[in-house]
Amino acid sequence: MLFAEIPGLEEVKNHLINSVKTNHVAHAILFDGASGSASLPMALAFATYINCQQPSDNDSCGVCASCQKIKKIAHPDFIFAYPTAGGKKILSENFIKEWRNFLDESPYGTLSDWLEAIEIKQGNIPVEESRQIIQNLSLKSYEGGYKIVLIWMVEAMGQSAANALLKILEEPPEKTLFLLITSDSNRLLTTIISRTQRIAIRNNSNSELTSFLVKTKGVSEERASQIFFLSEGNINKALEILDQKDQNEKNWFANWMRYCYAFDLSKLIPLADDFDAQTKENQKSLLEYGLKIIREIYLQSVGTENLIKLEGEELQFVQKFSKVFKFENISHIVDEISHSQFLIERNIRAKIIFLDTSLAIARLIK
């Protein structure tokens, strides 16, 4: 994780980077932010930066051996602890594969997301984990840099686990860095808090989150701004809203094409009512998604499926409907949907536009 990959929060990034430049790195840092905030990515970016072999003034290089190992969660001097299940698989090291996948797929994920990923209802960090950390820190650094201990959701530590860490947290071995992450600091022992430097991780501002969504997810500024207000700047909530909307678009467009293919007015008319009830921005977004899928159908039809960047249900839909759509009519279908976008911009009644477009597409498919 690089600092550049995290939207906004420049004041936090600058503070962390300057602490390295001025050699004033606290031996234990508490990243305190809401569930789904950038606390974990920020801790990962800092760990990457502090052991980077070729850092720039404001970020890690991302390409040196240390950066690559941390990115792959394979650095021998980087120790992780996080809530796990009980029983025999009690230590974090037994879940490292799942943890690696979790960080790759949802670095802004919540504790609930993690517990769902490892298929347990409740997780904790047991005293055995603390003892394992102490044992690992008794060994010399493999690569000569900082030995880093990242404890995610430190509030999941029971009192015995927390107490076992107090001494080494207060007087860690040389070049040892503790990065503690919490989403509920009120549950932490005061003895833990007093031994750390607290860094507050706020939610993103409108401009920060909007810019991130526009650049990385390809959404319009208007839609990104809507998502900001719904998520209150929480990046995980924003991504969940976006993913849910994307899934809704997939289902909606697939149903639309099926109803057009079947020329089923009993289904198309209610769908037109649903389309009419959407906001103008949502109507435009649905049609834009449709154009994207039809372009992929075109690629499949001309034998350039290697250029298709879809997977799962979307890819299956494209493969199936490329056999249904007549190649010579694909451009006409694109024209019909593009014309619908044009009319919606001019505030023509959406239900009429949708029904006209549906009938035109139905004729072109047949």
VEXDREN-2710 file (C-alpha; in Angstrom, 1 decimal):
% VEXDREN-2710
k/r/px/py/pz
1/MET/0.0/0.0/0.0
2/LEU/1.3/3.4/-1.0
3/PHE/0.2/6.7/0.5
4/ALA/-0.8/7.8/-3.0
5/GLU/-3.4/5.1/-3.1
6/ILE/-5.2/6.5/0.0
7/PRO/-7.6/9.4/-0.8
8/GLY/-6.9/12.6/1.0
9/LEU/-5.8/12.7/4.6
10/GLU/-2.7/14.7/3.6
11/GLU/-2.2/16.0/7.1
12/VAL/-1.8/12.4/8.4
13/LYS/0.5/11.3/5.6
14/ASN/2.7/14.4/6.1
15/HIS/2.9/13.8/9.9
16/LEU/4.0/10.2/9.4
17/ILE/6.5/11.0/6.7
18/ASN/8.1/13.8/8.6
19/SER/8.4/11.6/11.7
20/VAL/10.7/9.3/9.6
21/LYS/12.6/12.2/8.0
22/THR/13.3/13.8/11.4
23/ASN/14.0/10.4/13.1
24/HIS/11.1/11.0/15.6
25/VAL/9.1/7.8/15.0
26/ALA/7.1/6.8/18.0
27/HIS/7.7/3.2/19.0
28/ALA/3.9/2.5/19.2
29/ILE/1.3/4.3/17.2
30/LEU/-2.5/4.0/17.6
31/PHE/-4.5/4.6/14.4
32/ASP/-7.9/5.6/15.7
33/GLY/-10.6/5.8/13.1
34/ALA/-14.2/4.7/12.5
35/SER/-14.9/1.2/11.2
36/GLY/-14.3/1.3/7.4
37/SER/-12.0/4.3/7.5
38/ALA/-8.4/4.5/6.1
39/SER/-6.8/3.4/9.4
40/LEU/-5.6/0.0/8.1
41/PRO/-4.4/1.3/4.7
42/MET/-2.6/4.2/6.4
43/ALA/-0.8/1.8/8.8
44/LEU/0.2/-0.4/5.8
45/ALA/1.4/2.6/3.9
46/PHE/3.5/3.8/6.8
47/ALA/5.0/0.3/7.3
48/THR/5.9/0.2/3.6
49/TYR/7.5/3.7/3.8
50/ILE/9.6/3.2/6.9
51/ASN/11.2/0.0/5.4
52/CYS/11.4/1.2/1.8
53/GLN/14.9/1.0/0.3
54/GLN/14.4/3.9/-2.1
55/PRO/11.8/6.3/-0.6
56/SER/10.9/9.6/-2.3
57/ASP/10.1/12.7/-0.3
58/ASN/6.4/11.8/0.0
59/ASP/6.0/8.1/-0.6
60/SER/7.5/4.6/-0.9
61/CYS/9.0/3.6/-4.2
62/GLY/6.7/0.6/-4.5
63/VAL/9.2/-1.4/-6.5
64/CYS/12.1/-2.3/-4.1
65/ALA/12.3/-5.8/-2.5
66/SER/10.9/-4.5/0.8
67/CYS/7.9/-2.8/-0.8
68/GLN/7.1/-5.8/-2.9
69/LYS/7.3/-8.2/0.1
70/ILE/5.0/-6.0/2.2
71/LYS/2.6/-5.7/-0.7
72/LYS/2.4/-9.4/-0.9
73/ILE/2.2/-9.8/2.9
74/ALA/5.4/-11.8/2.7
75/HIS/7.9/-9.6/4.6
76/PRO/9.6/-11.7/7.3
77/ASP/9.9/-8.7/9.6
78/PHE/6.2/-7.7/9.4
79/ILE/4.1/-9.4/12.0
80/PHE/0.3/-9.3/11.9
81/ALA/-2.3/-9.9/14.6
82/TYR/-6.0/-9.8/14.1
83/PRO/-9.2/-11.4/15.5
84/THR/-9.4/-15.1/14.8
85/ALA/-11.5/-18.1/15.8
86/GLY/-10.9/-20.2/18.8
87/GLY/-9.9/-23.9/18.9
88/LYS/-6.8/-25.2/17.3
89/LYS/-6.5/-22.4/14.7
90/ILE/-6.1/-19.7/17.3
91/LEU/-3.1/-17.7/16.0
92/SER/-3.2/-15.2/13.2
93/GLU/-0.5/-17.0/11.3
94/ASN/-3.0/-19.8/10.6
95/PHE/-5.2/-17.3/8.7
96/ILE/-2.4/-15.6/6.7
97/LYS/-3.8/-16.7/3.3
98/GLU/-7.3/-15.4/4.2
99/TRP/-5.7/-12.2/5.5
100/ARG/-3.7/-11.7/2.4
101/ASN/-6.8/-12.0/0.3
102/PHE/-8.8/-9.7/2.6
103/LEU/-6.2/-6.9/2.3
104/ASP/-6.0/-7.4/-1.5
105/GLU/-9.8/-7.3/-2.0
106/SER/-11.0/-5.0/0.8
107/PRO/-8.3/-3.0/2.6
108/TYR/-11.0/-0.7/3.9
109/GLY/-13.0/-3.7/5.2
110/THR/-14.6/-3.9/8.6
111/LEU/-14.4/-6.5/11.3
112/SER/-17.7/-7.9/10.2
113/ASP/-16.3/-8.3/6.6
114/TRP/-13.2/-10.1/8.0
115/LEU/-15.3/-12.5/10.2
116/GLU/-17.5/-13.3/7.2
117/ALA/-14.4/-14.0/5.1
118/ILE/-13.1/-16.5/7.7
119/GLU/-16.6/-17.8/8.3
120/ILE/-16.9/-17.2/12.1
121/LYS/-19.4/-15.2/14.0
122/GLN/-17.1/-13.7/16.7
123/GLY/-13.4/-13.2/16.8
124/ASN/-10.9/-12.2/19.4
125/ILE/-7.1/-11.8/19.9
126/PRO/-6.1/-14.3/22.6
127/VAL/-3.2/-14.2/25.1
128/GLU/-1.5/-16.9/23.0
129/GLU/-1.2/-14.3/20.2
130/SER/0.6/-11.9/22.5
131/ARG/3.0/-14.6/23.6
132/GLN/3.7/-15.4/19.9
133/ILE/4.4/-11.7/19.2
134/ILE/6.8/-11.5/22.1
135/GLN/8.6/-14.7/20.9
136/ASN/8.9/-13.3/17.4
137/LEU/10.3/-10.0/18.6
138/SER/13.0/-11.9/20.6
139/LEU/14.5/-12.9/17.2
140/LYS/16.8/-10.6/15.2
141/SER/15.5/-8.7/12.2
142/TYR/15.8/-10.8/9.0
143/GLU/16.5/-7.8/6.7
144/GLY/18.0/-5.3/9.0
145/GLY/15.2/-2.7/9.0
146/TYR/12.3/-2.2/11.4
147/LYS/10.5/-5.2/12.8
148/ILE/6.9/-4.1/12.6
149/VAL/3.9/-5.5/14.6
150/LEU/0.5/-4.5/13.2
151/ILE/-2.4/-5.3/15.5
152/TRP/-5.7/-4.8/13.7
153/MET/-8.8/-4.2/15.9
154/VAL/-6.7/-4.1/19.1
155/GLU/-9.9/-3.7/21.1
156/ALA/-10.6/-7.4/20.4
157/MET/-7.8/-8.2/22.8
158/GLY/-8.9/-9.6/26.1
159/GLN/-7.4/-8.1/29.3
160/SER/-4.9/-11.0/29.7
161/ALA/-3.8/-10.6/26.1
162/ALA/-3.4/-6.8/26.5
163/ASN/-1.6/-7.1/29.8
164/ALA/0.9/-9.6/28.3
165/LEU/2.0/-7.0/25.8
166/LEU/2.3/-4.0/28.2
167/LYS/5.9/-4.4/29.1
168/ILE/7.2/-4.9/25.5
169/LEU/4.9/-2.2/24.3
170/GLU/6.5/0.2/26.8
171/GLU/10.1/-0.9/26.2
172/PRO/10.3/-2.6/22.8
173/PRO/13.5/-3.9/21.3
174/GLU/15.5/-1.5/19.2
175/LYS/14.1/-0.7/15.8
176/THR/10.7/-2.3/16.7
177/LEU/7.5/-0.5/15.7
178/PHE/4.0/-1.3/17.0
179/LEU/1.1/-0.2/14.8
180/LEU/-2.2/-0.6/16.6
181/ILE/-5.5/-0.1/14.9
182/THR/-8.8/0.6/16.6
183/SER/-12.3/1.5/15.6
184/ASP/-13.5/1.8/19.2
185/SER/-10.8/3.3/21.4
186/ASN/-13.2/3.5/24.4
187/ARG/-12.8/-0.3/24.8
188/LEU/-9.0/-0.1/25.1
189/LEU/-7.2/-0.3/28.4
190/THR/-5.9/3.1/29.5
191/THR/-2.5/1.4/30.0
192/ILE/-2.5/0.6/26.2
193/ILE/-3.5/4.1/25.2
194/SER/-0.9/5.7/27.4
195/ARG/1.9/3.7/25.8
196/THR/1.0/4.9/22.2
197/GLN/1.0/8.0/20.1
198/ARG/-2.6/8.4/18.9
199/ILE/-3.3/9.4/15.4
200/ALA/-6.9/10.2/14.5
201/ILE/-8.1/9.0/11.1
202/ARG/-11.0/11.1/10.1
203/ASN/-13.5/10.3/7.4
204/ASN/-12.8/11.8/3.9
205/SER/-14.1/15.2/2.9
206/ASN/-16.4/15.6/-0.1
207/SER/-13.6/16.6/-2.4
208/GLU/-11.3/13.8/-1.3
209/LEU/-13.8/11.0/-1.7
210/THR/-15.4/12.4/-4.9
211/SER/-12.0/12.7/-6.5
212/PHE/-11.1/9.1/-5.5
213/LEU/-14.4/7.6/-6.8
214/VAL/-14.1/9.6/-10.1
215/LYS/-10.5/8.5/-10.7
216/THR/-10.6/4.9/-9.5
217/LYS/-14.2/3.9/-10.2
218/GLY/-15.0/6.0/-13.3
219/VAL/-18.2/7.4/-11.8
220/SER/-19.5/10.9/-12.6
221/GLU/-18.8/13.7/-10.1
222/GLU/-22.5/14.1/-9.4
223/ARG/-22.9/10.4/-8.6
224/ALA/-19.7/10.5/-6.5
225/SER/-21.0/13.4/-4.5
226/GLN/-24.3/11.6/-3.9
227/ILE/-22.3/8.6/-2.6
228/PHE/-20.3/10.9/-0.3
229/PHE/-23.4/12.2/1.4
230/LEU/-24.9/8.8/1.8
231/SER/-21.6/7.4/3.3
232/GLU/-20.8/10.5/5.3
233/GLY/-17.2/10.3/3.9
234/ASN/-16.6/6.7/5.2
235/ILE/-14.7/5.1/2.3
236/ASN/-15.9/1.5/3.1
237/LYS/-19.5/2.6/3.2
238/ALA/-19.0/4.5/-0.1
239/LEU/-17.5/1.4/-1.8
240/GLU/-20.4/-0.7/-0.5
241/ILE/-23.0/1.7/-1.8
242/LEU/-21.2/1.7/-5.2
243/ASP/-20.9/-2.1/-5.3
244/GLN/-24.6/-2.5/-4.5
245/LYS/-25.6/0.0/-7.1
246/ASP/-23.3/-1.7/-9.7
247/GLN/-25.0/-5.1/-8.9
248/ASN/-28.4/-3.5/-9.2
249/GLU/-27.4/-2.1/-12.6
250/LYS/-26.2/-5.5/-13.7
251/ASN/-29.5/-7.2/-12.8
252/TRP/-31.6/-4.4/-14.2
253/PHE/-29.9/-4.3/-17.6
254/ALA/-29.9/-8.1/-17.9
255/ASN/-33.6/-8.2/-17.2
256/TRP/-34.2/-5.4/-19.7
257/MET/-32.5/-7.3/-22.5
258/ARG/-34.3/-10.5/-21.6
259/TYR/-37.7/-8.8/-21.7
260/CYS/-36.8/-7.2/-25.0
261/TYR/-35.7/-10.5/-26.5
262/ALA/-39.0/-12.1/-25.3
263/PHE/-41.0/-9.0/-26.5
264/ASP/-42.7/-9.3/-23.1
265/LEU/-44.7/-6.1/-22.6
266/SER/-46.1/-7.4/-19.3
267/LYS/-42.6/-7.1/-18.0
268/LEU/-41.4/-4.1/-20.0
269/ILE/-44.2/-1.7/-18.8
270/PRO/-43.5/-2.2/-15.0
271/LEU/-39.7/-1.9/-15.8
272/ALA/-40.5/1.4/-17.6
273/ASP/-42.4/2.6/-14.5
274/ASP/-39.3/1.7/-12.4
275/PHE/-37.0/3.5/-14.8
276/ASP/-39.3/6.6/-14.7
277/ALA/-39.2/6.6/-10.8
278/GLN/-35.3/6.8/-10.8
279/THR/-33.5/10.1/-10.5
280/LYS/-32.1/11.5/-13.8
281/GLU/-28.6/10.7/-12.7
282/ASN/-29.6/7.0/-12.1
283/GLN/-31.3/6.8/-15.4
284/LYS/-28.2/8.1/-17.2
285/SER/-26.1/5.7/-15.2
286/LEU/-28.2/2.7/-16.1
287/LEU/-28.1/3.6/-19.8
288/GLU/-24.3/4.2/-19.7
289/TYR/-23.9/0.8/-18.1
290/GLY/-25.9/-0.7/-20.9
291/LEU/-23.7/0.9/-23.5
292/LYS/-20.7/-0.5/-21.8
293/ILE/-22.1/-4.0/-21.9
294/ILE/-23.2/-3.8/-25.6
295/ARG/-19.7/-2.6/-26.5
296/GLU/-18.4/-5.8/-24.9
297/ILE/-21.0/-7.8/-26.8
298/TYR/-19.5/-6.2/-30.0
299/LEU/-16.0/-7.3/-29.0
300/GLN/-17.3/-10.9/-28.5
301/SER/-19.1/-10.8/-31.8
302/VAL/-16.0/-9.8/-33.8
303/GLY/-13.8/-12.4/-32.2
304/THR/-11.8/-10.1/-30.0
305/GLU/-13.0/-11.5/-26.7
306/ASN/-9.4/-11.3/-25.4
307/LEU/-10.1/-7.5/-25.1
308/ILE/-13.1/-8.0/-22.8
309/LYS/-12.5/-7.0/-19.2
310/LEU/-15.5/-8.6/-17.6
311/GLU/-15.8/-11.7/-15.5
312/GLY/-18.4/-13.8/-13.7
313/GLU/-22.1/-13.1/-14.5
314/GLU/-21.3/-10.1/-16.7
315/LEU/-19.0/-12.2/-18.9
316/GLN/-21.6/-15.0/-19.1
317/PHE/-24.3/-12.5/-20.1
318/VAL/-22.0/-11.1/-22.9
319/GLN/-21.2/-14.5/-24.2
320/LYS/-24.8/-15.6/-24.3
321/PHE/-26.3/-12.4/-25.8
322/SER/-23.5/-12.1/-28.5
323/LYS/-25.3/-15.1/-30.0
324/VAL/-28.7/-13.4/-29.8
325/PHE/-27.7/-9.9/-31.1
326/LYS/-27.4/-9.7/-34.9
327/PHE/-24.0/-8.3/-35.6
328/GLU/-25.2/-5.8/-38.1
329/ASN/-27.7/-4.4/-35.6
330/ILE/-25.4/-3.8/-32.7
331/SER/-24.5/-0.3/-33.8
332/HIS/-28.2/0.5/-34.2
333/ILE/-28.9/-0.7/-30.6
334/VAL/-26.0/1.6/-29.4
335/ASP/-27.7/4.5/-31.4
336/GLU/-31.1/3.8/-29.7
337/ILE/-29.6/3.9/-26.2
338/SER/-27.4/6.9/-27.0
339/HIS/-30.5/8.7/-28.3
340/SER/-32.3/7.9/-25.1
341/GLN/-29.6/9.6/-23.1
342/PHE/-29.9/12.6/-25.3
343/LEU/-33.7/12.8/-24.7
344/ILE/-33.4/12.3/-20.9
345/GLU/-31.0/15.3/-20.8
346/ARG/-33.8/17.3/-22.4
347/ASN/-36.3/16.3/-19.8
348/ILE/-38.5/14.2/-22.0
349/ARG/-40.7/11.8/-20.0
350/ALA/-38.5/8.9/-19.1
351/LYS/-41.2/6.2/-19.3
352/ILE/-42.0/7.1/-22.9
353/ILE/-38.3/7.2/-23.8
354/PHE/-37.8/3.8/-22.2
355/LEU/-40.7/2.1/-23.8
356/ASP/-39.9/3.5/-27.3
357/THR/-36.3/2.4/-26.9
358/SER/-37.3/-1.1/-25.6
359/LEU/-39.6/-1.7/-28.6
360/ALA/-36.9/-0.5/-31.0
361/ILE/-34.3/-2.9/-29.4
362/ALA/-36.8/-5.7/-29.4
363/ARG/-37.3/-5.4/-33.1
364/LEU/-33.6/-5.2/-33.7
365/ILE/-32.9/-8.3/-31.7
366/LYS/-35.6/-10.2/-33.6
END
